[in-house]
């Protein structure tokens, strides 16, 4: 059977188009499948596949708050190939620890093929950590527990000393990390001294030997800072430096601790518990001792600034002194004395005027009071012709009946006293007008 749609052949006549091949084996160069048909056929084939368990490594995990679906990128552990894996959010929440990039997992998924995009993906309904992934999950759980206890809190961390007397170094035996730390530290500060403890830095003995060396150096009175150093390695090689007891020992040390384990991308748990994390052993050497050349440069700069500051201060003080000396009062000191003398003379004259006026007022007041006293004096009354008659005992005779006839009386007048005798007859004769 052929299609009825005509096509223009080489001779110009319409040629019928053959029907599409039923199977892939029946396709030919003259009768190929369109891409859409290939996509449909692949989709139908993939849809008949059963769900399966597949192993891989998580490259990326995108989780959106509030979304019911998350998306993982799962990579083959040996070959450079990856799949997009959508997974329900409730499946991830049901895991004991959150999956992280780099974790190795097995996923129960159903293959699906998107016909429009021509892409294959896995729709997962279960996920389990295995091998290294399980180990990463355990470390992540331990990390959360220690963080909740405040082991990694910034408030617990100590400042590194500017110039340590002795640097304690814990490293592998004849390791490159030891050489990097010592050489770079002495290049920066030649006088630096080390207390080095060479220990096992991987394997079953690592935790015990590193812990013993750390306790010993922490009790050393002259050791001011301790570096724990190791070169790079796999997660399994660096696993002793994520040991819970060693991590707690690092956090509880009284001496500042610098952790320089592996490369910058490696983050064992003691990196988080240490007071300072160095990305490499060389970086640790730079952090614990200052650079002598930089310090000399800073010293020279400080001296230059100090000289400039002193010179500027002297110039300001000299300018102030010159300005003060240029004032008229300092050029002729008698000027200020003459001005004060005029002021004193003026005040003396004013004082004399005020005192004289006050004395004059006081004299007037005294004269006025004297006149008042004289006007009120009994003598003034006697001078007007009055007299005071007293008996011999001093009693004043106010009425004729106050004395008897024949009594001797004393009469006080303005000019003095004289005696009289009381007689019944009055010798006074009023003048006639």
MARTI-772542 format. One record per residue (C-alpha): residue in one letter; x, y, z; chain. Coordinates in Angstrom, 2 decimals. Layout:
N
[bake "A", [X, Y, Z], "A"]
...
//
This chain:
433
[bake "X", [0.00, 0.00, 0.00], "A"]
[bake "X", [1.35, 3.44, -0.84], "A"]
[bake "X", [0.47, 6.97, 0.16], "A"]
[bake "X", [-1.53, 9.01, -2.39], "A"]
[bake "X", [0.44, 12.22, -1.96], "A"]
[bake "X", [2.29, 12.79, -5.24], "A"]
[bake "X", [5.91, 13.85, -5.47], "A"]
[bake "X", [7.77, 15.21, -8.48], "A"]
[bake "X", [10.23, 12.57, -9.71], "A"]
[bake "X", [13.13, 12.93, -12.05], "A"]
[bake "X", [10.89, 12.67, -15.03], "A"]
[bake "X", [8.39, 15.18, -13.68], "A"]
[bake "X", [5.70, 12.58, -12.97], "A"]
[bake "X", [4.22, 12.26, -9.51], "A"]
[bake "X", [5.65, 9.34, -7.57], "A"]
[bake "X", [3.70, 7.80, -4.62], "A"]
[bake "X", [5.44, 7.96, -1.16], "A"]
[bake "X", [5.93, 4.53, 0.40], "A"]
[bake "X", [4.30, 3.76, 3.75], "A"]
[bake "X", [6.60, 4.21, 6.82], "A"]
[bake "X", [8.48, 1.10, 7.87], "A"]
[bake "X", [6.77, -0.83, 10.66], "A"]
[bake "X", [10.01, -1.68, 12.45], "A"]
[bake "X", [13.46, -0.19, 12.68], "A"]
[bake "X", [14.89, -3.08, 10.66], "A"]
[bake "X", [12.57, -2.23, 7.76], "A"]
[bake "X", [13.80, 1.35, 7.36], "A"]
[bake "X", [15.92, 2.22, 4.34], "A"]
[bake "X", [17.60, 5.28, 2.95], "A"]
[bake "X", [14.59, 5.76, 0.70], "A"]
[bake "X", [12.08, 5.02, 3.48], "A"]
[bake "X", [13.51, 6.40, 6.78], "A"]
[bake "X", [11.66, 7.08, 10.00], "A"]
[bake "X", [10.94, 10.69, 10.91], "A"]
[bake "X", [12.53, 11.69, 14.21], "A"]
[bake "X", [9.11, 11.94, 15.82], "A"]
[bake "X", [8.40, 8.32, 15.00], "A"]
[bake "X", [11.74, 7.21, 16.36], "A"]
[bake "X", [11.01, 9.15, 19.54], "A"]
[bake "X", [7.58, 7.50, 19.86], "A"]
[bake "X", [9.03, 4.03, 19.29], "A"]
[bake "X", [11.80, 4.60, 21.87], "A"]
[bake "X", [9.20, 5.94, 24.32], "A"]
[bake "X", [7.04, 2.86, 23.83], "A"]
[bake "X", [10.03, 0.59, 24.36], "A"]
[bake "X", [11.17, 2.40, 27.50], "A"]
[bake "X", [7.62, 2.41, 28.88], "A"]
[bake "X", [7.65, -1.41, 28.79], "A"]
[bake "X", [10.76, -1.51, 31.04], "A"]
[bake "X", [10.26, -2.49, 34.67], "A"]
[bake "X", [11.30, -0.26, 37.60], "A"]
[bake "X", [14.84, -1.07, 38.73], "A"]
[bake "X", [17.51, -0.20, 41.28], "A"]
[bake "X", [20.36, 1.88, 39.87], "A"]
[bake "X", [23.55, 3.11, 41.55], "A"]
[bake "X", [25.20, 6.49, 41.05], "A"]
[bake "X", [26.71, 9.59, 42.63], "A"]
[bake "X", [24.73, 12.74, 43.35], "A"]
[bake "X", [26.18, 15.62, 41.35], "A"]
[bake "X", [23.48, 18.19, 42.09], "A"]
[bake "X", [20.28, 18.34, 44.15], "A"]
[bake "X", [17.76, 21.13, 43.61], "A"]
[bake "X", [15.08, 21.44, 46.28], "A"]
[bake "X", [12.51, 24.20, 46.07], "A"]
[bake "X", [10.68, 25.30, 49.24], "A"]
[bake "X", [7.03, 24.32, 49.06], "A"]
[bake "X", [7.44, 22.22, 45.89], "A"]
[bake "X", [6.43, 18.59, 45.97], "A"]
[bake "X", [9.10, 17.51, 43.49], "A"]
[bake "X", [12.88, 17.83, 43.66], "A"]
[bake "X", [15.43, 17.19, 40.93], "A"]
[bake "X", [18.73, 15.31, 41.22], "A"]
[bake "X", [21.51, 14.87, 38.71], "A"]
[bake "X", [22.87, 11.35, 39.13], "A"]
[bake "X", [26.26, 10.51, 37.65], "A"]
[bake "X", [27.88, 7.16, 36.94], "A"]
[bake "X", [30.72, 6.55, 39.40], "A"]
[bake "X", [33.15, 5.38, 36.70], "A"]
[bake "X", [31.98, 6.82, 33.36], "A"]
[bake "X", [31.26, 10.44, 32.50], "A"]
[bake "X", [27.50, 10.18, 31.98], "A"]
[bake "X", [24.55, 11.43, 34.02], "A"]
[bake "X", [20.76, 11.31, 34.26], "A"]
[bake "X", [18.17, 13.73, 35.50], "A"]
[bake "X", [16.23, 12.09, 38.33], "A"]
[bake "X", [13.01, 13.74, 39.60], "A"]
[bake "X", [12.04, 12.50, 43.06], "A"]
[bake "X", [9.17, 13.25, 45.41], "A"]
[bake "X", [10.04, 15.61, 48.26], "A"]
[bake "X", [8.47, 13.33, 50.90], "A"]
[bake "X", [10.94, 10.60, 49.92], "A"]
[bake "X", [13.89, 12.90, 50.69], "A"]
[bake "X", [12.32, 14.04, 53.96], "A"]
[bake "X", [12.02, 10.41, 55.03], "A"]
[bake "X", [15.80, 9.88, 54.89], "A"]
[bake "X", [17.77, 9.93, 58.18], "A"]
[bake "X", [20.13, 12.55, 56.71], "A"]
[bake "X", [19.79, 14.95, 53.80], "A"]
[bake "X", [21.60, 13.81, 50.63], "A"]
[bake "X", [24.57, 15.96, 49.69], "A"]
[bake "X", [26.55, 16.44, 46.51], "A"]
[bake "X", [29.16, 13.70, 46.17], "A"]
[bake "X", [27.11, 11.11, 48.05], "A"]
[bake "X", [26.87, 7.66, 46.51], "A"]
[bake "X", [23.33, 6.31, 46.44], "A"]
[bake "X", [21.10, 3.61, 45.00], "A"]
[bake "X", [17.79, 4.77, 43.58], "A"]
[bake "X", [14.65, 2.78, 42.79], "A"]
[bake "X", [13.34, 4.38, 39.61], "A"]
[bake "X", [11.26, 3.87, 36.48], "A"]
[bake "X", [12.92, 4.93, 33.20], "A"]
[bake "X", [10.87, 7.42, 31.20], "A"]
[bake "X", [11.51, 8.91, 27.79], "A"]
[bake "X", [10.46, 12.43, 26.84], "A"]
[bake "X", [9.48, 12.18, 23.17], "A"]
[bake "X", [9.51, 15.90, 22.46], "A"]
[bake "X", [12.99, 16.44, 23.85], "A"]
[bake "X", [14.31, 13.00, 23.02], "A"]
[bake "X", [15.75, 12.65, 26.53], "A"]
[bake "X", [15.78, 9.78, 28.97], "A"]
[bake "X", [15.31, 10.27, 32.69], "A"]
[bake "X", [14.58, 8.23, 35.81], "A"]
[bake "X", [11.53, 8.88, 37.98], "A"]
[bake "X", [12.64, 7.81, 41.48], "A"]
[bake "X", [10.39, 6.67, 44.32], "A"]
[bake "X", [13.10, 5.52, 46.77], "A"]
[bake "X", [16.70, 6.44, 47.55], "A"]
[bake "X", [19.27, 4.91, 49.90], "A"]
[bake "X", [22.85, 5.97, 50.70], "A"]
[bake "X", [25.50, 3.30, 50.17], "A"]
[bake "X", [29.28, 3.09, 50.55], "A"]
[bake "X", [30.79, 6.56, 50.59], "A"]
[bake "X", [27.36, 8.14, 50.39], "A"]
[bake "X", [26.34, 6.40, 53.60], "A"]
[bake "X", [29.56, 7.56, 55.22], "A"]
[bake "X", [28.87, 11.14, 54.14], "A"]
[bake "X", [25.38, 10.88, 55.57], "A"]
[bake "X", [26.76, 9.72, 58.92], "A"]
[bake "X", [29.27, 12.58, 58.96], "A"]
[bake "X", [26.51, 15.05, 58.12], "A"]
[bake "X", [24.41, 13.74, 61.01], "A"]
[bake "X", [27.38, 14.03, 63.40], "A"]
[bake "X", [28.03, 17.54, 62.11], "A"]
[bake "X", [24.46, 18.59, 62.91], "A"]
[bake "X", [24.67, 17.09, 66.42], "A"]
[bake "X", [27.94, 18.88, 67.23], "A"]
[bake "X", [26.69, 22.14, 65.76], "A"]
[bake "X", [23.56, 21.94, 67.92], "A"]
[bake "X", [25.81, 21.56, 70.99], "A"]
[bake "X", [27.70, 24.74, 70.03], "A"]
[bake "X", [30.99, 22.94, 69.32], "A"]
[bake "X", [31.44, 24.98, 66.14], "A"]
[bake "X", [30.17, 28.28, 67.58], "A"]
[bake "X", [32.25, 31.36, 66.74], "A"]
[bake "X", [32.02, 32.54, 70.36], "A"]
[bake "X", [34.16, 29.58, 71.45], "A"]
[bake "X", [37.03, 30.39, 69.11], "A"]
[bake "X", [40.23, 32.04, 70.35], "A"]
[bake "X", [42.39, 34.70, 68.72], "A"]
[bake "X", [45.79, 33.60, 67.44], "A"]
[bake "X", [48.79, 35.24, 69.16], "A"]
[bake "X", [50.62, 37.82, 67.08], "A"]
[bake "X", [54.08, 36.40, 67.82], "A"]
[bake "X", [53.97, 32.89, 69.35], "A"]
[bake "X", [56.93, 31.79, 71.43], "A"]
[bake "X", [56.70, 28.19, 70.22], "A"]
[bake "X", [54.47, 26.69, 67.51], "A"]
[bake "X", [53.23, 23.17, 68.11], "A"]
[bake "X", [52.95, 21.06, 64.94], "A"]
[bake "X", [51.13, 17.72, 64.60], "A"]
[bake "X", [51.82, 16.07, 61.24], "A"]
[bake "X", [52.66, 12.82, 59.50], "A"]
[bake "X", [56.10, 11.27, 59.69], "A"]
[bake "X", [58.46, 12.92, 57.18], "A"]
[bake "X", [55.46, 14.40, 55.43], "A"]
[bake "X", [55.28, 17.14, 52.84], "A"]
[bake "X", [52.84, 18.96, 55.13], "A"]
[bake "X", [55.53, 19.25, 57.83], "A"]
[bake "X", [58.00, 20.63, 55.31], "A"]
[bake "X", [55.49, 23.13, 53.95], "A"]
[bake "X", [54.65, 24.47, 57.40], "A"]
[bake "X", [58.20, 24.68, 58.74], "A"]
[bake "X", [59.83, 26.06, 55.61], "A"]
[bake "X", [57.18, 28.72, 54.96], "A"]
[bake "X", [56.99, 29.76, 58.60], "A"]
[bake "X", [60.77, 30.19, 58.89], "A"]
[bake "X", [60.85, 32.03, 55.59], "A"]
[bake "X", [58.40, 34.51, 57.06], "A"]
[bake "X", [59.93, 34.64, 60.56], "A"]
[bake "X", [63.37, 32.95, 60.83], "A"]
[bake "X", [63.39, 32.93, 64.64], "A"]
[bake "X", [60.22, 30.87, 65.00], "A"]
[bake "X", [60.56, 27.70, 67.09], "A"]
[bake "X", [58.61, 24.46, 66.67], "A"]
[bake "X", [57.54, 21.58, 68.88], "A"]
[bake "X", [56.85, 18.86, 66.29], "A"]
[bake "X", [54.94, 15.66, 66.97], "A"]
[bake "X", [55.03, 13.16, 64.09], "A"]
[bake "X", [52.06, 10.80, 64.25], "A"]
[bake "X", [49.97, 8.52, 62.07], "A"]
[bake "X", [47.58, 10.71, 60.08], "A"]
[bake "X", [45.48, 7.93, 58.54], "A"]
[bake "X", [44.45, 4.45, 59.51], "A"]
[bake "X", [43.33, 2.95, 62.81], "A"]
[bake "X", [46.09, 4.57, 64.89], "A"]
[bake "X", [45.54, 8.10, 63.63], "A"]
[bake "X", [42.86, 9.24, 66.06], "A"]
[bake "X", [44.70, 7.88, 69.11], "A"]
[bake "X", [48.10, 9.32, 68.17], "A"]
[bake "X", [46.78, 12.71, 67.05], "A"]
[bake "X", [44.74, 13.00, 70.26], "A"]
[bake "X", [47.76, 12.13, 72.44], "A"]
[bake "X", [49.97, 14.65, 70.64], "A"]
[bake "X", [47.28, 17.33, 70.95], "A"]
[bake "X", [46.95, 16.78, 74.71], "A"]
[bake "X", [50.72, 16.92, 75.14], "A"]
[bake "X", [51.15, 20.15, 73.21], "A"]
[bake "X", [48.10, 21.72, 74.84], "A"]
[bake "X", [49.73, 21.13, 78.26], "A"]
[bake "X", [53.09, 22.54, 77.09], "A"]
[bake "X", [53.58, 25.92, 78.81], "A"]
[bake "X", [55.58, 27.57, 76.00], "A"]
[bake "X", [53.43, 26.42, 73.07], "A"]
[bake "X", [51.19, 29.35, 72.12], "A"]
[bake "X", [49.50, 27.87, 69.02], "A"]
[bake "X", [49.06, 24.36, 67.61], "A"]
[bake "X", [48.84, 23.40, 63.93], "A"]
[bake "X", [47.26, 20.07, 62.95], "A"]
[bake "X", [48.41, 19.42, 59.41], "A"]
[bake "X", [47.96, 16.76, 56.76], "A"]
[bake "X", [48.19, 16.70, 52.98], "A"]
[bake "X", [45.32, 15.87, 50.69], "A"]
[bake "X", [43.67, 12.48, 50.31], "A"]
[bake "X", [40.43, 10.65, 49.82], "A"]
[bake "X", [37.49, 10.93, 52.17], "A"]
[bake "X", [38.47, 7.64, 53.78], "A"]
[bake "X", [42.05, 8.91, 54.31], "A"]
[bake "X", [40.80, 12.10, 56.00], "A"]
[bake "X", [38.13, 10.30, 58.04], "A"]
[bake "X", [40.15, 10.27, 61.33], "A"]
[bake "X", [39.99, 14.08, 61.39], "A"]
[bake "X", [36.18, 13.88, 61.53], "A"]
[bake "X", [36.23, 11.59, 64.58], "A"]
[bake "X", [33.80, 12.81, 67.24], "A"]
[bake "X", [36.19, 12.49, 70.19], "A"]
[bake "X", [39.03, 14.22, 68.36], "A"]
[bake "X", [36.67, 16.99, 67.25], "A"]
[bake "X", [35.53, 17.55, 70.84], "A"]
[bake "X", [39.17, 17.53, 72.03], "A"]
[bake "X", [40.06, 20.24, 69.48], "A"]
[bake "X", [37.11, 22.38, 70.59], "A"]
[bake "X", [38.04, 22.02, 74.29], "A"]
[bake "X", [41.76, 22.87, 73.88], "A"]
[bake "X", [42.99, 25.92, 75.80], "A"]
[bake "X", [45.68, 26.62, 73.19], "A"]
[bake "X", [44.49, 28.13, 69.88], "A"]
[bake "X", [44.24, 25.46, 67.19], "A"]
[bake "X", [44.85, 25.88, 63.45], "A"]
[bake "X", [43.49, 23.07, 61.27], "A"]
[bake "X", [45.23, 22.51, 57.92], "A"]
[bake "X", [43.85, 19.21, 56.67], "A"]
[bake "X", [43.87, 18.28, 53.01], "A"]
[bake "X", [43.09, 20.78, 50.29], "A"]
[bake "X", [40.74, 23.75, 50.31], "A"]
[bake "X", [37.79, 21.62, 49.18], "A"]
[bake "X", [38.26, 19.16, 52.05], "A"]
[bake "X", [36.37, 20.03, 55.23], "A"]
[bake "X", [36.80, 17.48, 58.03], "A"]
[bake "X", [34.96, 18.24, 61.26], "A"]
[bake "X", [38.04, 19.46, 63.13], "A"]
[bake "X", [38.18, 22.29, 60.56], "A"]
[bake "X", [34.90, 23.52, 62.00], "A"]
[bake "X", [35.92, 23.02, 65.64], "A"]
[bake "X", [39.38, 24.62, 65.30], "A"]
[bake "X", [39.88, 28.29, 66.09], "A"]
[bake "X", [41.21, 28.93, 62.57], "A"]
[bake "X", [40.83, 26.83, 59.40], "A"]
[bake "X", [43.73, 27.04, 56.94], "A"]
[bake "X", [43.11, 25.93, 53.37], "A"]
[bake "X", [46.56, 24.28, 53.10], "A"]
[bake "X", [49.62, 23.65, 55.33], "A"]
[bake "X", [51.31, 26.60, 53.60], "A"]
[bake "X", [48.34, 28.81, 54.48], "A"]
[bake "X", [48.61, 27.65, 58.10], "A"]
[bake "X", [52.26, 28.81, 58.24], "A"]
[bake "X", [51.19, 32.23, 56.98], "A"]
[bake "X", [48.50, 32.52, 59.61], "A"]
[bake "X", [50.52, 31.65, 62.73], "A"]
[bake "X", [53.60, 33.89, 62.24], "A"]
[bake "X", [53.90, 37.40, 60.80], "A"]
[bake "X", [55.98, 38.21, 57.74], "A"]
[bake "X", [59.20, 39.81, 58.95], "A"]
[bake "X", [59.57, 41.83, 55.74], "A"]
[bake "X", [56.05, 43.15, 56.03], "A"]
[bake "X", [56.64, 43.99, 59.70], "A"]
[bake "X", [59.84, 45.90, 58.82], "A"]
[bake "X", [57.90, 47.76, 56.14], "A"]
[bake "X", [55.20, 48.60, 58.66], "A"]
[bake "X", [57.86, 49.68, 61.15], "A"]
[bake "X", [59.49, 51.98, 58.59], "A"]
[bake "X", [56.09, 53.36, 57.67], "A"]
[bake "X", [55.30, 53.93, 61.34], "A"]
[bake "X", [58.60, 55.74, 61.87], "A"]
[bake "X", [57.96, 57.93, 58.85], "A"]
[bake "X", [54.48, 58.80, 60.08], "A"]
[bake "X", [55.79, 59.46, 63.58], "A"]
[bake "X", [58.50, 61.80, 62.28], "A"]
[bake "X", [55.94, 63.61, 60.15], "A"]
[bake "X", [53.56, 63.92, 63.10], "A"]
[bake "X", [56.30, 65.24, 65.41], "A"]
[bake "X", [57.54, 67.68, 62.77], "A"]
[bake "X", [54.02, 68.94, 62.15], "A"]
[bake "X", [53.43, 69.31, 65.91], "A"]
[bake "X", [56.66, 71.27, 66.37], "A"]
[bake "X", [55.75, 73.52, 63.46], "A"]
[bake "X", [52.30, 74.19, 64.92], "A"]
[bake "X", [53.76, 74.94, 68.35], "A"]
[bake "X", [56.43, 77.24, 66.83], "A"]
[bake "X", [53.75, 79.08, 64.85], "A"]
[bake "X", [51.65, 79.50, 67.98], "A"]
[bake "X", [54.70, 80.76, 69.91], "A"]
[bake "X", [55.60, 83.22, 67.16], "A"]
[bake "X", [52.02, 84.49, 67.07], "A"]
[bake "X", [52.04, 84.94, 70.83], "A"]
[bake "X", [55.37, 86.75, 70.83], "A"]
[bake "X", [54.14, 89.12, 68.12], "A"]
[bake "X", [51.37, 90.47, 70.35], "A"]
[bake "X", [51.94, 94.09, 71.58], "A"]
[bake "X", [51.74, 93.13, 75.23], "A"]
[bake "X", [54.68, 90.76, 74.86], "A"]
[bake "X", [56.70, 93.16, 72.73], "A"]
[bake "X", [56.28, 95.89, 75.47], "A"]
[bake "X", [55.29, 94.23, 78.79], "A"]
[bake "X", [54.94, 97.69, 80.45], "A"]
[bake "X", [51.82, 98.24, 78.32], "A"]
[bake "X", [49.76, 95.89, 80.40], "A"]
[bake "X", [51.10, 97.44, 83.63], "A"]
[bake "X", [50.32, 100.99, 82.57], "A"]
[bake "X", [46.82, 100.02, 81.66], "A"]
[bake "X", [46.36, 98.35, 85.04], "A"]
[bake "X", [47.85, 101.39, 86.82], "A"]
[bake "X", [45.32, 103.71, 85.15], "A"]
[bake "X", [42.55, 101.35, 86.15], "A"]
[bake "X", [43.79, 101.27, 89.77], "A"]
[bake "X", [44.05, 105.08, 89.94], "A"]
[bake "X", [40.55, 105.40, 88.53], "A"]
[bake "X", [39.22, 102.97, 91.09], "A"]
[bake "X", [41.03, 104.76, 93.96], "A"]
[bake "X", [39.53, 108.11, 92.90], "A"]
[bake "X", [36.12, 106.55, 92.68], "A"]
[bake "X", [36.56, 104.97, 96.10], "A"]
[bake "X", [37.58, 108.31, 97.61], "A"]
[bake "X", [34.58, 110.01, 96.08], "A"]
[bake "X", [32.23, 107.33, 97.33], "A"]
[bake "X", [33.76, 107.33, 100.84], "A"]
[bake "X", [33.67, 111.16, 101.04], "A"]
[bake "X", [30.04, 111.23, 100.00], "A"]
[bake "X", [29.22, 108.57, 102.56], "A"]
[bake "X", [31.04, 110.48, 105.32], "A"]
[bake "X", [29.24, 113.69, 104.42], "A"]
[bake "X", [25.89, 111.90, 104.60], "A"]
[bake "X", [26.88, 110.39, 107.92], "A"]
[bake "X", [27.91, 113.81, 109.33], "A"]
[bake "X", [24.59, 115.30, 108.29], "A"]
[bake "X", [22.76, 112.42, 109.90], "A"]
[bake "X", [24.79, 112.84, 113.13], "A"]
[bake "X", [24.12, 116.62, 113.25], "A"]
[bake "X", [20.44, 115.99, 112.69], "A"]
[bake "X", [20.32, 113.45, 115.48], "A"]
[bake "X", [22.21, 115.79, 117.80], "A"]
[bake "X", [19.65, 118.52, 117.18], "A"]
[bake "X", [16.88, 116.03, 117.86], "A"]
[bake "X", [18.53, 114.98, 121.12], "A"]
[bake "X", [19.00, 118.56, 122.22], "A"]
[bake "X", [15.41, 119.45, 121.43], "A"]
[bake "X", [14.19, 116.49, 123.45], "A"]
[bake "X", [16.56, 117.11, 126.40], "A"]
[bake "X", [14.96, 118.33, 129.75], "A"]
[bake "X", [17.70, 120.99, 129.88], "A"]
[bake "X", [16.22, 122.62, 126.83], "A"]
[bake "X", [12.89, 122.81, 128.68], "A"]
[bake "X", [14.59, 124.37, 131.73], "A"]
[bake "X", [16.25, 126.97, 129.50], "A"]
[bake "X", [12.81, 128.10, 128.48], "A"]
[bake "X", [12.14, 129.11, 132.16], "A"]
[bake "X", [10.85, 125.94, 133.65], "A"]
[bake "X", [12.17, 124.44, 136.89], "A"]
[bake "X", [12.06, 121.07, 138.60], "A"]
[bake "X", [11.20, 121.03, 142.35], "A"]
[bake "X", [12.41, 118.05, 144.34], "A"]
[bake "X", [12.07, 117.03, 147.95], "A"]
[bake "X", [15.17, 116.27, 149.97], "A"]
[bake "X", [14.89, 112.60, 149.00], "A"]
[bake "X", [14.76, 113.47, 145.27], "A"]
[bake "X", [11.03, 113.06, 144.87], "A"]
[bake "X", [9.68, 115.44, 142.27], "A"]
[bake "X", [7.02, 117.80, 143.64], "A"]
[bake "X", [4.25, 117.86, 141.07], "A"]
[bake "X", [1.44, 119.41, 143.26], "A"]
[bake "X", [1.46, 121.77, 146.24], "A"]
[bake "X", [0.06, 119.00, 148.36], "A"]
[bake "X", [3.10, 116.83, 147.69], "A"]
[bake "X", [5.05, 118.68, 150.48], "A"]
[bake "X", [4.14, 120.26, 153.81], "A"]
[bake "X", [4.73, 123.77, 154.94], "A"]
[bake "X", [8.24, 124.34, 156.13], "A"]
[bake "X", [9.70, 121.51, 154.04], "A"]
[bake "X", [12.99, 122.37, 152.46], "A"]
[bake "X", [12.91, 121.82, 148.77], "A"]
[bake "X", [15.49, 121.81, 145.96], "A"]
[bake "X", [14.78, 123.76, 142.81], "A"]
[bake "X", [16.59, 122.86, 139.55], "A"]
[bake "X", [16.75, 125.58, 136.91], "A"]
[bake "X", [18.79, 125.87, 133.75], "A"]
[bake "X", [21.64, 127.58, 135.54], "A"]
[bake "X", [21.82, 125.23, 138.55], "A"]
[bake "X", [20.16, 124.40, 141.86], "A"]
[bake "X", [19.10, 126.37, 144.93], "A"]
[bake "X", [17.11, 125.57, 148.03], "A"]
[bake "X", [13.70, 126.95, 149.06], "A"]
[bake "X", [11.30, 126.51, 152.03], "A"]
[bake "X", [7.65, 125.59, 151.43], "A"]
[bake "X", [5.41, 128.43, 152.71], "A"]
[bake "X", [1.66, 128.58, 152.45], "A"]
[bake "X", [1.58, 132.03, 150.86], "A"]
[bake "X", [2.64, 132.40, 147.20], "A"]
[bake "X", [4.79, 135.49, 146.73], "A"]
[bake "X", [4.15, 135.48, 142.95], "A"]
[bake "X", [2.01, 138.34, 141.75], "A"]
[bake "X", [0.91, 138.05, 138.13], "A"]
[bake "X", [1.66, 141.16, 136.14], "A"]
[bake "X", [-1.23, 143.40, 135.39], "A"]
[bake "X", [-2.03, 144.13, 131.84], "A"]
//
